[in-house]
């Protein structure tokens, strides 16, 4: 019986496998998206600071939000203002305000529903963190000078972009039909805020 001829060891170097160029571009983005989804799947819990800031580097911690897990991807919250928010009596009602050299911002919270939020619905907290602005020595408040921070989740914090709004729907609820009084503000009523005429255009909860 003939034996097979010995041809020696195969020293051929296998060709280097390369990842599909499309995958090399898509995988990092998918990784980041997955990380964001995991973070957002967890409701906010614990105590976070409320910070008002501007592009000049000013940062004012005006209070805190206490979050707790309410189940089904929701968080319950409670807003507590710090002593830096001083008491004023303006336009025949009490306010808590932060006063700067050229502008004063006064807290104008509205609670029309349970203090519950989710990543898809931050409006109850937005309503709880509305403000009105005035000059430092004004004794009245103009409802046209409302400040509304529209929130979005950024990892484990919330960031608010400032819009200007007319507070009439909250001051005079009867100006809206009963069906709209719970959430009277519409997106079309939010006006982009001018960062030059607004002292603290950014709100963050961190």
C-alpha positions as CSV (number, residue, x, y, z in Angstrom):
1,X,0.0,0.0,0.0
2,X,1.4,3.3,-1.0
3,X,1.9,6.0,1.6
4,X,0.9,9.6,1.0
5,X,3.9,11.7,0.4
6,X,4.9,14.0,3.2
7,X,4.9,17.6,1.9
8,X,6.0,19.3,5.1
9,X,4.2,21.7,7.4
10,X,1.9,24.3,5.9
11,X,3.5,27.6,6.8
12,X,1.0,29.7,4.8
13,X,0.0,32.8,6.9
14,X,-3.8,33.1,6.9
15,X,-5.2,36.2,5.4
16,X,-6.0,38.9,8.0
17,X,-9.8,39.2,8.4
18,X,-11.0,42.8,8.4
19,X,-14.3,44.1,9.8
20,X,-16.8,45.4,7.4
21,X,-16.2,49.2,7.1
22,X,-19.9,49.8,7.6
23,X,-19.8,48.0,11.0
24,X,-16.7,50.0,12.1
25,X,-18.8,53.1,11.7
26,X,-22.1,51.8,13.1
27,X,-20.9,49.9,16.1
28,X,-19.6,52.9,18.1
29,X,-22.9,54.7,17.5
30,X,-24.9,51.6,18.5
31,X,-22.8,51.3,21.7
32,X,-23.6,54.9,22.7
33,X,-27.3,54.5,21.9
34,X,-27.5,51.3,24.0
35,X,-25.8,53.1,26.9
36,X,-28.2,56.0,26.6
37,X,-31.2,53.6,26.5
38,X,-30.0,51.8,29.6
39,X,-29.6,55.1,31.5
40,X,-33.0,56.3,30.5
41,X,-34.6,53.0,31.4
42,X,-33.8,53.7,35.0
43,X,-36.0,56.4,36.7
44,X,-34.2,59.3,38.4
45,X,-33.7,58.7,42.1
46,X,-32.0,60.6,44.9
47,X,-31.4,64.3,45.5
48,X,-30.2,66.6,42.7
49,X,-29.3,70.3,42.8
50,X,-31.2,72.9,40.8
51,X,-28.6,75.1,39.1
52,X,-29.3,78.3,37.1
53,X,-26.4,79.4,34.9
54,X,-25.2,81.5,32.0
55,X,-22.5,81.6,29.4
56,X,-20.4,84.0,31.5
57,X,-19.7,81.2,34.0
58,X,-22.3,82.3,36.7
59,X,-23.8,79.3,38.5
60,X,-26.4,79.6,41.2
61,X,-27.6,76.6,43.2
62,X,-31.2,77.7,44.0
63,X,-32.5,74.5,45.5
64,X,-32.9,70.8,45.0
65,X,-35.2,68.1,43.6
66,X,-35.8,65.0,45.6
67,X,-36.6,62.0,43.3
68,X,-37.9,58.6,44.2
69,X,-38.8,55.6,42.1
70,X,-42.6,55.5,41.5
71,X,-42.6,52.3,39.4
72,X,-43.3,51.8,35.7
73,X,-40.4,53.9,34.7
74,X,-41.6,57.0,36.6
75,X,-40.1,59.2,39.3
76,X,-41.9,61.1,42.0
77,X,-40.4,64.4,42.8
78,X,-40.4,67.2,45.4
79,X,-38.9,70.6,44.8
80,X,-37.2,72.4,47.8
81,X,-35.8,75.9,47.3
82,X,-32.7,77.0,49.1
83,X,-32.3,80.1,51.3
84,X,-30.6,81.9,48.5
85,X,-34.1,82.3,47.1
86,X,-35.3,85.2,49.2
87,X,-38.8,86.1,50.2
88,X,-40.6,89.0,48.4
89,X,-44.1,90.3,48.4
90,X,-44.8,91.4,44.8
91,X,-48.0,92.1,42.9
92,X,-50.0,91.3,46.0
93,X,-48.6,87.8,46.5
94,X,-45.4,86.2,48.0
95,X,-42.5,85.1,45.8
96,X,-39.1,83.5,46.4
97,X,-36.6,85.2,44.2
98,X,-32.9,85.3,43.2
99,X,-31.7,88.9,42.6
100,X,-28.8,89.9,40.4
101,X,-27.3,93.3,39.5
102,X,-29.7,93.9,36.6
103,X,-32.4,91.2,36.8
104,X,-34.5,89.3,39.4
105,X,-36.0,85.9,38.7
106,X,-38.9,84.7,40.9
107,X,-40.2,81.2,41.3
108,X,-43.7,80.6,40.0
109,X,-44.5,76.9,40.6
110,X,-47.7,75.4,39.2
111,X,-49.1,72.0,40.4
112,X,-52.1,70.9,38.3
113,X,-51.4,67.2,38.6
114,X,-49.4,64.5,40.5
115,X,-45.7,65.2,40.9
116,X,-44.7,62.3,38.6
117,X,-42.3,62.4,35.6
118,X,-40.9,59.9,33.1
119,X,-38.3,60.4,30.3
120,X,-41.2,60.9,27.9
121,X,-43.1,63.3,30.1
122,X,-41.2,65.9,32.1
123,X,-43.9,68.5,32.0
124,X,-45.0,68.3,35.6
125,X,-41.5,69.2,36.7
126,X,-41.3,71.9,34.1
127,X,-44.4,73.5,35.5
128,X,-42.9,73.2,39.0
129,X,-39.9,75.1,37.9
130,X,-41.4,78.1,36.1
131,X,-40.2,81.7,36.9
132,X,-41.0,85.3,36.2
133,X,-38.4,88.0,35.7
134,X,-38.3,91.6,36.6
135,X,-35.9,94.4,37.3
136,X,-34.3,94.2,40.8
137,X,-36.3,97.1,42.3
138,X,-39.6,96.5,40.6
139,X,-42.6,96.0,42.9
140,X,-44.8,94.4,40.3
141,X,-44.6,91.3,38.1
142,X,-45.6,91.4,34.4
143,X,-47.2,88.1,33.4
144,X,-45.7,88.6,29.9
145,X,-42.2,88.0,31.5
146,X,-42.7,84.3,32.2
147,X,-39.7,82.0,32.0
148,X,-40.2,78.3,31.0
149,X,-37.3,75.8,31.0
150,X,-38.1,72.9,28.7
151,X,-36.3,69.9,30.1
152,X,-34.6,66.9,28.5
153,X,-32.7,64.1,30.1
154,X,-29.0,63.9,29.7
155,X,-27.7,60.7,31.3
156,X,-28.3,61.1,35.1
157,X,-29.2,64.8,34.9
158,X,-31.8,67.1,33.4
159,X,-31.0,70.1,31.3
160,X,-33.5,72.9,30.6
161,X,-33.6,75.3,27.6
162,X,-35.2,78.7,28.3
163,X,-38.3,79.9,26.6
164,X,-40.3,83.1,27.2
165,X,-44.0,82.7,27.9
166,X,-47.1,84.6,28.9
167,X,-48.3,83.4,32.4
168,X,-51.9,84.5,31.8
169,X,-53.2,80.9,31.5
170,X,-52.0,80.2,35.1
171,X,-52.9,83.6,36.6
172,X,-56.3,83.6,34.9
173,X,-57.2,79.9,34.5
174,X,-60.7,80.8,33.2
175,X,-59.0,82.2,30.0
176,X,-58.8,78.6,28.8
177,X,-61.5,76.0,28.3
178,X,-61.8,73.5,31.2
179,X,-60.3,70.7,29.1
180,X,-57.0,72.7,28.7
181,X,-56.5,74.0,32.2
182,X,-54.5,71.1,33.4
183,X,-51.8,71.7,30.8
184,X,-52.7,75.1,29.3
185,X,-49.4,75.9,27.6
186,X,-48.9,74.8,24.0
187,X,-45.6,74.5,22.2
188,X,-46.6,77.3,19.8
189,X,-46.8,79.7,22.8
190,X,-43.2,79.2,23.8
191,X,-40.9,81.8,22.3
192,X,-37.1,81.4,22.0
193,X,-35.5,83.4,24.8
194,X,-32.9,86.0,24.0
195,X,-29.7,85.1,26.0
196,X,-28.8,88.8,26.1
197,X,-32.0,90.0,27.8
198,X,-32.2,87.0,30.2
199,X,-29.7,86.7,33.0
200,X,-29.8,82.9,33.5
201,X,-30.9,81.1,30.4
202,X,-29.9,77.6,31.4
203,X,-31.3,75.4,34.2
204,X,-29.8,72.0,35.1
205,X,-30.8,69.4,37.7
206,X,-27.6,67.6,38.6
